[in-house]
């Protein structure tokens, strides 16, 4: 697991927790729920994008390693 995938998962969990906290504040009729929801959605989005980026880097690295291995076999 690369660092982008790990960070993305952490940010995604934090974003989900902030959204859940926002729903809790909404039930308590606290006006800060809007800010908790906004920050939660933004953090979740960043985490989701980092997860996607981590998967892309992982696939790209595998293809580079495979290509290098093929070049070594030809020589």
Secondary structure as GFF3:
##gff-version 3
##sequence-region A 1 75
A	DSSP	alpha_helix	3	27	.	.	.	ID=ss1
A	DSSP	alpha_helix	33	74	.	.	.	ID=ss2
###
